[in-house]
Amino acid sequence: MTNWRAMPADEAADLAGALHTLDWSWTLDDAPAVVEKFGWHASSSRPRRITLDTGLGPDTGTIRAKNGEVTGIELQLTDFADAGANTEVSAAFDRIAAAISGKLGEPSARVAGPPLQYRWAGPAATVLLERSAASVWLYLVTNARLAADDRNIALDEQGLL
């Protein structure tokens, strides 16, 4: 993993802080202003999503929507790791989680997963840091979407989906 990249933890914490306090309409029509505010570049735009280059490369971010209402923003914070390089991903997650906790306080929830998630709840949306087997992601998800996702996971685990 010679060229494996991860966003510096302090930058990720600043980004999480800015997302946590983001005040906007949550409509897809207003998403370009959010893209501009954060200095991202839209790679493509469709009725249900805008694909972003967040500085880590093409397709490293997505703004997702349903019926014109944004449900979440997904941002890749690290490159994808090669097979067997999970220690790099874990170390990056730990560094970023500590930096975000320093900015936003302790997570309001820790979900063991998989995937492992730390959450910082806000009044309308939650900042979520996730560690997959191959990369680290930062999300801003509406509380309604997050509750629906959690409900669906619980139903699936019970064999009801």
Secondary structure as UniProt FT lines:
FT   TURN            2..3
FT   HELIX           9..20
FT   HELIX           28..30
FT   HELIX           31..38
FT   STRAND          41..46
FT   TURN            47..48
FT   STRAND          49..53
FT   TURN            58..59
FT   STRAND          61..66
FT   TURN            67..68
FT   STRAND          69..76
FT   TURN            83..84
FT   HELIX           86..104
FT   STRAND          109..111
FT   STRAND          116..121
FT   STRAND          125..131
FT   STRAND          136..142
FT   HELIX           143..157
FT   TURN            158..159
//
